[in-house]
Amino acid sequence: MPQTVQGVISRSKGAEVELVDVIVPDPGPGEAVVKIETCGVCHTDLHYREGGINDDYPFLLGHEAAGYVEAVGEGVTDVAPGDFVILNWRAVCGQCRACAKGKPQYCFDTHNATQKMTLTDGTELTPALGIGAFIEKTLVAAGQCTKVPEADAGAVGLLGCGVMAGFGAAVNTGGVGRGDSIAVIGCGGVGNAAIAGAKVAGATTIIAVDISDAKLEKARHFGATHTVNSANTDPVEAIRSLTGGHGADVVVEAVGRPETYEQAFYARDLAGTVVLVGVPTPDQQVTLPMIDIFGRGGSLKSSWYGDCLPSRDFPMLVDLYKQGRFDLDAFVTERIGLGEVEAAFDKMRGGDVLRSVVVL
């Protein structure tokens, strides 16, 4: 039978979120109902609330989550009731042109649940990134459930979005490896995850760039060997001076602004790689001389979800966490209740947290 649970919705653009009753249907073919244990408060949820994604209100917010499978629908074999899972928003189809080329991390036709969760009056909800996890239980496509070893849900659930995006930007997209140099511009949750990923991968020079000394201090905890406050120091010159005058092998831009992207472009070594993982707004543009694009060589890349394959990357990163090699606990600034999401958005705007995590 359908269940009535509590969830957090955004009813209209810019309006404060609401805690309401939500109807969750039984899982149909290829679907699963997941009892949510924790869900991180991500900037993407705020973008949904502010109308920065689309206008398909009301939204059921939340997507960076972990929990236990409660029930599965017909044909589901990869997960079963009782499995501990991290939710992902790239449930690969296995059939699109990216999957057919053996690159499922770029899947162009990812799956979501077919059925809709609704308000008690029948109004259909749009789940954030096809997940909607600021809720006691949610309905997702079974492929959005990645089974992992049991661990602290509040920590490993962050792999569902921001931490995976940052780690993957450095390791998967940027290809940083042993002995490499890397600079990361923007030391929020995603940027610090890129720094942590570079450390795990064996980079020897890891340069953190931000305008906040407090964030730069945090970046040192995650593995930064050098820090640059770009509010009072030219970051391009600083990065070059820390890399023998050449620039970094990989530069990760985790801000999503034209001026910081330009800094990343000129702070990389010849034939180096720039990785854009910060999310720009639709109106932003960047202008670079074509002769510099040609003359500097290398690669300018965008990182989608850290170019991750959840079935491959999530269990591996949970293992690294359990071995003490990847400090996911340090990303959790506070643990809050379901009714405190709006206050968490305020803290996010002020730059006071890496992650607020809702505990259900």
Legacy VTK file of the C-alpha trace (Angstrom):
# vtk DataFile Version 3.0
C-alpha trace
ASCII
DATASET POLYDATA
POINTS 360 float
0.000 0.000 0.000
1.157 3.586 -0.605
2.746 5.216 2.447
2.349 8.717 3.841
5.621 10.179 5.108
7.059 13.605 5.802
9.231 15.401 3.270
10.608 18.848 2.459
9.280 20.600 -0.637
9.837 23.865 -2.467
6.395 25.047 -3.557
7.367 28.141 -5.554
10.413 30.137 -6.643
12.241 31.714 -3.712
9.668 30.654 -1.119
10.863 29.047 2.101
10.755 25.265 2.066
7.896 23.409 3.754
7.703 20.156 5.715
4.615 18.353 4.394
2.983 14.943 4.063
3.983 13.057 0.924
2.426 9.943 -0.605
5.033 7.357 -1.650
3.637 4.587 -3.897
4.692 0.965 -3.797
7.612 0.316 -6.156
6.692 -0.654 -9.681
8.831 -2.570 -12.185
12.456 -1.452 -11.943
11.800 0.733 -8.888
12.744 0.693 -5.206
11.540 2.372 -2.030
14.415 3.465 0.195
14.200 4.377 3.888
16.414 7.445 4.095
18.916 7.590 6.954
20.720 10.826 6.058
20.754 13.448 3.316
23.285 16.252 2.791
22.150 19.804 2.071
23.710 20.619 -1.302
23.881 23.866 -3.298
21.904 22.119 -6.031
18.894 21.901 -3.706
19.084 25.661 -3.213
19.330 26.111 -6.996
16.086 24.136 -7.338
14.397 26.309 -4.716
15.542 29.493 -6.450
14.358 28.374 -9.890
17.884 27.883 -11.206
17.205 24.389 -12.588
13.700 24.586 -14.053
10.204 25.635 -13.001
8.608 22.229 -12.448
7.363 23.121 -8.954
6.667 21.781 -6.442
10.050 20.137 -5.949
10.799 17.394 -3.453
14.276 18.481 -2.414
17.320 16.459 -1.341
19.499 14.045 -3.295
22.809 13.411 -1.447
21.589 10.463 0.579
22.133 7.029 2.060
19.664 4.558 3.503
18.242 1.050 3.394
16.198 -0.532 0.640
12.734 -1.251 2.006
11.009 -2.776 -1.024
11.730 -3.431 -4.696
9.508 -3.824 -7.728
9.277 -6.495 -10.375
12.487 -7.325 -12.215
14.876 -5.763 -9.701
17.850 -8.031 -9.020
20.818 -5.764 -8.209
19.500 -4.696 -4.782
17.192 -6.279 -2.235
15.306 -5.223 0.896
17.747 -4.589 3.722
20.648 -3.499 1.513
22.542 -0.387 2.631
22.771 1.940 -0.361
23.973 5.346 -1.462
21.601 7.026 -3.897
22.970 8.293 -7.196
21.555 10.404 -9.989
23.318 8.509 -12.777
21.467 5.225 -13.077
23.034 4.092 -16.329
20.775 2.727 -19.051
23.304 0.351 -20.644
21.935 1.051 -24.112
22.625 4.671 -25.148
25.526 5.612 -27.423
27.809 6.404 -24.446
27.086 3.057 -22.790
27.505 1.275 -26.136
30.982 2.820 -26.441
31.949 1.414 -23.055
31.719 4.810 -21.333
28.709 4.406 -19.022
30.020 7.219 -16.783
28.730 9.534 -19.528
25.332 7.792 -19.895
22.985 10.098 -21.803
19.729 8.393 -20.810
19.885 7.776 -17.073
16.879 6.254 -15.332
14.473 7.715 -12.778
11.379 6.212 -11.190
8.376 6.080 -13.521
5.752 6.657 -10.841
5.340 10.002 -9.106
5.311 10.829 -5.419
2.519 13.268 -4.622
1.108 15.602 -2.017
-1.980 14.379 -0.214
-4.169 16.357 -2.644
-2.690 14.465 -5.595
-0.263 17.178 -6.744
2.709 15.477 -8.406
6.158 16.283 -7.059
9.365 16.716 -9.039
12.176 15.006 -7.096
15.516 16.826 -7.117
17.866 15.046 -9.548
15.287 12.282 -9.764
15.814 11.373 -6.115
14.021 13.636 -3.608
15.642 12.563 -0.332
14.657 15.176 2.263
12.009 12.655 3.178
11.560 9.643 5.427
11.201 7.276 2.458
11.624 7.903 -1.247
10.845 6.148 -4.520
13.680 5.846 -7.047
14.741 3.755 -10.002
16.497 0.686 -8.631
19.592 1.633 -10.623
19.863 4.765 -8.494
20.645 2.542 -5.498
24.320 1.611 -5.171
24.975 -1.093 -2.598
28.021 -0.360 -0.428
29.551 -1.739 2.781
27.710 -0.469 5.852
29.254 2.644 7.351
28.197 5.935 8.935
25.409 7.090 6.633
25.986 10.762 7.408
29.522 10.535 6.064
29.258 8.122 3.148
25.968 9.575 1.927
27.928 12.632 0.791
29.411 10.462 -1.946
26.012 10.711 -3.609
26.839 14.151 -4.989
29.318 16.813 -3.835
32.185 14.692 -2.535
32.043 12.376 -5.542
31.949 15.372 -7.882
35.117 16.832 -6.361
37.051 13.588 -5.935
36.170 12.533 -9.460
37.031 15.923 -10.955
40.617 15.475 -9.784
41.043 11.725 -10.224
38.643 10.646 -12.982
38.398 13.755 -15.158
41.730 15.384 -14.388
43.636 12.113 -14.213
45.879 13.393 -11.424
48.358 10.763 -10.299
51.591 10.061 -8.463
54.032 12.941 -8.512
51.638 15.358 -10.211
50.918 18.922 -9.203
47.355 20.171 -8.872
45.742 23.467 -7.966
42.141 23.663 -6.767
40.357 27.003 -7.001
37.453 27.184 -4.551
37.674 25.258 -1.289
34.093 24.438 -0.414
32.910 20.858 -0.153
33.572 20.012 -3.805
36.977 21.695 -3.893
38.126 20.018 -0.705
36.991 16.669 -2.082
39.196 17.319 -5.125
42.088 18.053 -2.767
41.441 14.851 -0.815
41.238 12.894 -4.065
44.551 14.311 -5.251
46.159 13.262 -1.989
44.805 9.718 -2.280
46.031 9.557 -5.892
49.567 10.516 -4.888
49.909 14.121 -6.047
52.930 15.721 -4.417
52.084 19.409 -4.852
48.489 20.260 -3.922
47.679 23.966 -3.990
44.436 25.265 -2.470
43.115 28.661 -3.617
40.305 30.588 -1.942
39.476 34.034 -0.546
38.782 32.651 2.940
41.625 31.855 5.341
39.277 29.598 7.306
38.527 27.531 4.185
42.203 27.381 3.312
42.997 26.041 6.776
40.375 23.353 6.254
41.934 22.547 2.887
45.227 21.762 4.629
43.411 19.116 6.660
42.257 17.448 3.443
45.760 17.367 2.002
46.713 20.770 0.579
50.477 21.242 0.707
50.233 24.970 -0.083
47.502 27.602 0.237
46.892 30.850 -1.646
44.482 33.569 -0.543
43.475 35.067 -3.895
41.888 38.071 -2.175
45.355 39.535 -1.699
47.635 37.419 -3.931
47.587 36.840 -7.691
46.698 33.133 -7.802
48.187 32.545 -11.252
51.580 33.882 -10.235
51.417 32.072 -6.903
50.612 28.722 -8.526
53.406 29.176 -11.039
55.916 30.063 -8.355
54.977 26.931 -6.409
55.476 24.736 -9.491
58.894 25.818 -10.674
57.499 28.677 -12.725
55.544 26.342 -14.991
52.010 25.998 -13.635
50.163 22.972 -12.306
49.650 19.737 -14.214
45.946 19.871 -13.349
43.855 22.849 -12.251
40.359 22.201 -10.902
37.954 25.146 -11.002
35.337 24.517 -8.306
33.682 27.948 -8.300
31.970 28.247 -11.678
32.798 31.884 -12.496
34.458 33.380 -15.596
37.239 35.110 -13.657
38.254 31.975 -11.759
38.061 29.868 -14.930
40.464 32.283 -16.613
42.782 31.984 -13.623
42.646 28.197 -13.945
43.443 28.404 -17.663
46.586 30.458 -17.168
47.672 28.654 -13.977
48.161 25.281 -15.702
51.386 24.052 -17.211
51.856 23.694 -20.968
49.863 20.652 -22.079
48.170 20.682 -18.668
44.507 20.079 -17.914
41.794 22.434 -16.693
38.738 20.790 -15.123
35.548 22.785 -14.630
33.413 21.284 -11.867
31.978 24.521 -10.437
28.496 25.099 -11.862
28.105 28.405 -13.758
24.839 30.254 -14.285
23.359 30.312 -17.816
24.266 33.972 -18.382
27.993 33.658 -17.665
30.558 33.736 -20.470
34.316 33.450 -20.681
36.544 34.973 -23.385
40.024 33.617 -24.094
42.412 34.386 -26.962
42.311 31.510 -29.434
46.079 31.696 -29.869
46.455 30.975 -26.140
44.051 28.040 -26.351
46.081 26.647 -29.245
49.495 27.609 -27.966
49.156 26.220 -24.462
47.918 22.843 -25.651
46.489 20.375 -23.183
42.844 19.873 -22.323
39.907 21.962 -21.172
37.392 19.591 -19.607
34.080 19.688 -17.803
33.452 17.135 -15.084
29.951 15.633 -14.933
29.350 14.149 -11.494
33.088 13.591 -11.248
32.770 11.366 -14.346
31.941 8.645 -11.859
30.475 5.211 -12.309
28.625 4.718 -9.005
28.853 0.932 -9.039
32.630 1.205 -9.379
33.455 4.321 -7.381
31.095 4.364 -4.390
32.167 1.017 -2.864
35.833 1.871 -3.455
35.530 5.228 -1.706
33.613 3.711 1.214
36.465 1.203 1.591
39.009 4.050 1.601
36.927 5.792 4.272
36.791 2.680 6.436
40.567 2.254 6.048
41.085 5.797 7.356
42.537 7.019 4.045
39.655 9.311 3.032
38.243 11.460 5.835
34.576 11.788 4.934
33.720 12.702 8.540
35.537 16.014 8.117
33.027 17.122 5.476
30.146 16.908 7.976
29.868 20.274 9.717
26.582 19.602 11.510
23.793 17.052 11.760
20.281 18.500 11.731
16.636 17.496 11.652
14.273 17.434 8.684
12.689 20.695 9.789
15.999 22.609 9.708
16.683 22.621 5.961
15.801 26.293 5.478
18.211 27.318 8.237
20.876 25.130 6.604
20.420 27.066 3.347
21.137 30.285 5.249
24.339 28.811 6.682
25.343 27.628 3.214
24.948 31.133 1.787
27.181 32.488 4.530
29.901 29.950 3.781
29.749 28.689 7.363
29.499 24.968 6.572
31.001 22.328 4.324
27.903 20.176 4.714
24.835 20.207 6.878
23.489 16.647 6.999
19.847 15.875 7.693
19.446 12.833 9.936
16.104 11.010 9.818
LINES 1 361
360 0 1 2 3 4 5 6 7 8 9 10 11 12 13 14 15 16 17 18 19 20 21 22 23 24 25 26 27 28 29 30 31 32 33 34 35 36 37 38 39 40 41 42 43 44 45 46 47 48 49 50 51 52 53 54 55 56 57 58 59 60 61 62 63 64 65 66 67 68 69 70 71 72 73 74 75 76 77 78 79 80 81 82 83 84 85 86 87 88 89 90 91 92 93 94 95 96 97 98 99 100 101 102 103 104 105 106 107 108 109 110 111 112 113 114 115 116 117 118 119 120 121 122 123 124 125 126 127 128 129 130 131 132 133 134 135 136 137 138 139 140 141 142 143 144 145 146 147 148 149 150 151 152 153 154 155 156 157 158 159 160 161 162 163 164 165 166 167 168 169 170 171 172 173 174 175 176 177 178 179 180 181 182 183 184 185 186 187 188 189 190 191 192 193 194 195 196 197 198 199 200 201 202 203 204 205 206 207 208 209 210 211 212 213 214 215 216 217 218 219 220 221 222 223 224 225 226 227 228 229 230 231 232 233 234 235 236 237 238 239 240 241 242 243 244 245 246 247 248 249 250 251 252 253 254 255 256 257 258 259 260 261 262 263 264 265 266 267 268 269 270 271 272 273 274 275 276 277 278 279 280 281 282 283 284 285 286 287 288 289 290 291 292 293 294 295 296 297 298 299 300 301 302 303 304 305 306 307 308 309 310 311 312 313 314 315 316 317 318 319 320 321 322 323 324 325 326 327 328 329 330 331 332 333 334 335 336 337 338 339 340 341 342 343 344 345 346 347 348 349 350 351 352 353 354 355 356 357 358 359
